[in-house]
Amino acid sequence: MALPRPAPTRRVFRPARRVSWGTWIFVIVVLLITIGALGAFLQVVLPQRVGQLAQSEAAELDLARKGTTDASSTLSRVWLDLSAQGTMSLSDAQLTRDLALAKSAEKAAGDALGHVQLAQSYMAQADGLPFQLHSPAFIATDRPALQHLDRALQATLKLTHAAVLQITLAQQVTQDAQKISTTLDVALNARLWADAARAASTLADDLKPQQVSAGFADALLDPLWASWIDGMVSVVTSAQQYALAAAANQTQVAQQSAKNLANARQQAAASLAAAQNGAAAWQAKTIQPLLDTVTRETAAGA
């Protein structure tokens, strides 16, 4: 028996729904609000924000320039003293004064570098604002100046740090040099062997760490001064051996130690003279190029 055919599917035509006028009005209003907000951002908010950043950057740039100039001026005064005959040749009063100046210049340079970095951050913020066809005009003008100031301050910090290290070392070394003549030599001349040995041992303990400090590259210290410190260590070591031998009545050993002490004194004196005479050459070779960099970059960033 044949199955009945299924009824054909009815096709119903449904006309597309029309969008109501209310919907169109809502879309148009939203579009107009969006365009208006974007226009307000481009015409009002964006220029205002760029102006604020430009004003803040200009203030930091002025502070950076002033700080760089002040640090550079103080730095020149410090190295004018240190480079004449070398740091170790200065009096205690000069060392104390120059140490205060060096620390002042170091702080001023650090503060100025902070202003440079803050100004650069304002530039980065202004340059990163959206919907700008080109970078703000103040960036092209001020960025090179900040780069010059940054280089000047980096050189200034290097020199001020070196000055602080040198002066601190010089204060310790010159005090020990005075103790050799006022304490050690007095005991040796009076044949107070126990006192002489004790003084020599104390001086050796003081000078050996200073030998290490003299080799620090950051101090920018002339190696001739390190040789002088080595010479003083030889003097106090020989003096200690001489005092101990004399105290033990070891005549031959004492005589040989006395000769060694005399030779050590001569070598130390020669090292001191060489360091003083070579101060100008070392300054021209190592210090002056950095001072020239500070002067040149400070002027370029002004």
C-alpha positions as a printed Julia matrix, in Angstrom:
302×3 Matrix{Float64}:
   0.0    0.0    0.0
   1.52   3.37  -1.01
   2.26   5.91   1.67
   0.63   9.32   1.36
   2.8   12.14   0.12
   3.83  14.71   2.72
   2.21  18.06   2.4
   4.46  20.64   0.71
   6.12  23.25   2.97
   4.37  26.53   2.83
   6.52  29.5    2.02
   5.53  32.55   3.93
   6.83  35.98   2.86
   7.65  38.27   5.75
   8.63  41.81   4.84
  11.76  43.23   6.58
  11.08  45.17   9.71
  11.59  48.85   9.42
  13.84  50.59  11.94
  11.82  53.0   13.92
  12.51  56.72  13.83
  13.3   56.61  17.52
  16.17  54.2   16.92
  17.6   56.35  14.16
  17.38  59.42  16.33
  19.15  57.61  19.19
  21.98  56.46  16.89
  22.44  59.93  15.46
  22.48  61.5   18.93
  25.11  59.01  20.15
  27.21  59.64  17.04
  27.01  63.39  17.51
  27.95  63.09  21.17
  30.95  60.91  20.27
  32.11  63.32  17.59
  31.63  66.24  19.97
  33.57  64.53  22.76
  36.41  63.69  20.39
  36.44  67.23  19.08
  36.46  68.64  22.6
  39.37  66.35  23.5
  41.35  67.4   20.44
  40.55  71.09  20.72
  40.49  71.62  24.49
  41.72  68.75  26.66
  44.72  67.7   24.56
  46.2   71.2   24.1
  45.58  71.94  27.77
  47.38  68.77  28.86
  50.28  69.42  26.5
  50.52  72.95  27.86
  50.61  71.7   31.45
  53.36  69.21  30.64
  55.31  71.85  28.73
  55.08  74.23  31.68
  56.22  71.56  34.15
  59.07  70.53  31.86
  60.22  74.13  31.46
  60.3   74.61  35.24
  62.39  71.47  35.71
  64.71  72.51  32.89
  65.34  75.87  34.55
  66.16  74.16  37.85
  68.44  71.7   36.06
  70.31  74.53  34.34
  70.8   76.44  37.57
  71.92  73.34  39.46
  74.35  72.36  36.72
  75.89  75.83  36.65
  76.26  75.94  40.44
  77.79  72.46  40.6
  80.18  73.25  37.75
  81.37  76.45  39.42
  82.01  74.74  42.76
  83.71  71.81  41.05
  86.17  74.1   39.3
  87.17  75.67  42.62
  87.77  72.27  44.19
  89.98  70.93  41.43
  91.88  74.19  41.18
  93.13  73.46  44.69
  93.6   69.72  44.25
  95.51  69.96  40.98
  98.11  72.52  42.03
 100.52  70.13  43.78
  98.27  67.18  44.38
  95.71  66.41  47.04
  98.27  65.01  49.47
 100.17  68.31  49.53
  97.29  70.36  50.94
  97.0   71.46  54.55
  94.37  70.06  56.89
  92.39  73.29  56.67
  92.41  73.22  52.87
  91.39  69.57  52.81
  88.5   70.22  55.18
  87.3   73.18  53.13
  87.62  71.37  49.8
  85.88  68.28  51.15
  82.88  70.4   52.12
  82.88  72.03  48.68
  83.16  68.68  46.91
  80.24  67.23  48.87
  78.21  70.37  48.17
  78.92  70.1   44.43
  78.1   66.4   44.47
  74.72  67.06  46.09
  73.96  69.94  43.71
  74.82  67.75  40.72
  72.65  64.91  42.01
  69.7   67.26  42.53
  70.17  68.78  39.08
  70.29  65.34  37.5
  66.98  64.57  39.21
  65.47  67.67  37.58
  66.82  66.55  34.19
  65.24  63.13  34.57
  61.94  64.62  35.68
  61.92  66.99  32.69
  62.58  64.03  30.4
  59.65  62.17  31.94
  57.35  65.13  31.21
  58.57  65.06  27.62
  57.82  61.36  27.33
  54.31  61.9   28.68
  53.64  64.74  26.24
  55.01  62.76  23.32
  52.89  59.74  24.25
  49.52  61.52  24.27
  47.14  60.01  21.66
  45.7   61.64  18.53
  48.74  63.87  17.9
  49.88  64.33  14.33
  53.35  65.43  15.5
  55.34  65.8   18.71
  54.81  68.97  20.76
  57.09  71.8   19.68
  58.89  72.17  23.03
  60.3   68.64  22.8
  62.41  69.38  19.74
  63.74  72.52  21.43
  64.46  71.23  24.91
  65.52  67.63  24.35
  69.03  68.53  23.07
  69.52  70.9   26.02
  68.62  68.16  28.48
  71.01  65.76  26.79
  73.85  68.27  27.15
  72.99  68.88  30.8
  72.87  65.14  31.45
  76.39  64.68  30.05
  77.67  67.65  32.04
  76.19  66.3   35.26
  77.51  62.78  34.7
  81.03  64.19  34.34
  80.48  66.45  37.35
  79.39  63.54  39.52
  82.42  61.53  38.44
  84.77  64.37  39.38
  83.06  65.25  42.66
  83.05  61.6   43.73
  86.74  61.36  42.88
  87.44  64.54  44.84
  85.63  63.22  47.92
  87.58  59.95  47.76
  90.91  61.69  47.22
  90.42  64.24  49.99
  89.23  61.63  52.48
  92.27  59.51  51.69
  94.58  62.53  51.85
  93.32  63.46  55.31
  94.15  60.0   56.62
  97.51  59.72  54.87
  98.78  63.16  55.83
  97.83  62.53  59.45
  99.87  59.32  59.41
 102.76  61.15  57.74
 102.72  63.67  60.59
 102.65  60.87  63.15
 105.81  59.41  61.65
 107.72  62.58  62.48
 105.94  63.5   65.71
 105.59  60.06  67.3
 107.67  57.38  65.62
 110.81  59.42  64.97
 110.68  60.94  68.45
 110.63  57.47  70.01
 113.44  56.24  67.74
 115.65  59.24  68.5
 115.04  58.78  72.24
 115.81  55.05  71.9
 112.45  54.19  73.36
 112.33  50.95  71.41
 109.06  49.6   72.8
 107.26  52.88  72.1
 108.79  53.04  68.63
 107.76  49.47  67.79
 104.25  50.13  69.05
 103.94  53.36  67.06
 105.29  51.68  63.92
 102.81  48.81  64.26
  99.88  51.21  64.66
 100.96  53.25  61.64
 101.37  50.13  59.52
  97.84  49.03  60.4
  96.54  52.48  59.43
  98.45  52.73  56.16
  97.77  49.29  54.71
  94.03  49.9   54.1
  94.98  53.23  52.55
  97.21  51.38  50.1
  94.09  49.6   48.88
  92.04  52.81  48.72
  94.74  54.51  46.65
  94.2   51.92  43.93
  90.48  52.59  43.49
  89.86  53.69  39.9
  86.97  55.96  40.95
  89.37  58.12  42.96
  91.25  59.17  39.79
  94.4   59.31  41.93
  97.82  59.6   40.33
  99.67  56.27  40.81
 102.67  58.3   41.98
 100.78  59.1   45.17
 100.1   55.4   45.65
 103.86  54.86  45.37
 104.41  57.42  48.12
 101.97  55.58  50.38
 103.84  52.35  49.62
 107.03  54.16  50.6
 105.58  55.19  53.95
 104.53  51.61  54.62
 108.13  50.56  53.97
 109.35  53.26  56.37
 107.16  52.18  59.28
 107.82  48.48  58.61
 111.58  49.05  58.6
 111.28  51.21  61.72
 109.41  48.46  63.52
 112.06  45.88  62.6
 114.8   48.27  63.74
 113.1   48.96  67.07
 112.46  45.29  67.78
 116.04  44.32  66.92
 117.46  47.14  69.05
 115.2   46.21  71.97
 116.45  42.62  71.75
 120.11  43.8   71.61
 120.55  42.18  68.19
 123.28  44.56  67.08
 123.91  43.3   63.57
 120.22  42.95  62.77
 119.59  46.41  64.19
 122.36  47.92  62.07
 120.98  46.33  58.91
 117.46  47.44  59.82
 118.74  50.98  60.36
 120.2   50.96  56.84
 116.93  49.62  55.45
 115.08  52.37  57.29
 117.35  55.05  55.82
 116.85  53.65  52.31
 113.08  53.5   52.83
 113.06  57.15  53.93
 114.99  58.17  50.83
 112.64  56.26  48.55
 109.58  57.74  50.26
 110.98  61.25  49.91
 111.73  60.64  46.23
 108.2   59.3   45.68
 106.71  62.37  47.36
 108.75  64.72  45.18
 107.83  62.78  42.03
 104.13  62.89  42.91
 104.22  66.62  43.59
 106.15  67.36  40.41
 103.87  65.14  38.33
 100.64  66.65  39.64
 100.27  69.05  36.72
 100.84  66.34  34.12
  98.31  64.02  35.77
  95.79  66.83  35.98
  96.2   67.65  32.28
  95.9   64.0   31.29
  93.08  62.77  33.52
  91.2   65.6   35.2
  91.22  68.44  32.68
  89.41  66.52  29.9
  86.53  65.86  32.29
  86.5   69.5   33.41
  86.41  70.55  29.76
  83.45  68.24  29.19
  81.61  69.81  32.12
  82.28  73.34  30.84
  81.38  72.54  27.23
  78.19  70.6   27.96
  77.02  73.1   30.58
  77.37  75.92  28.07
  75.6   73.9   25.37
  72.69  73.13  27.7
  72.25  76.72  28.85
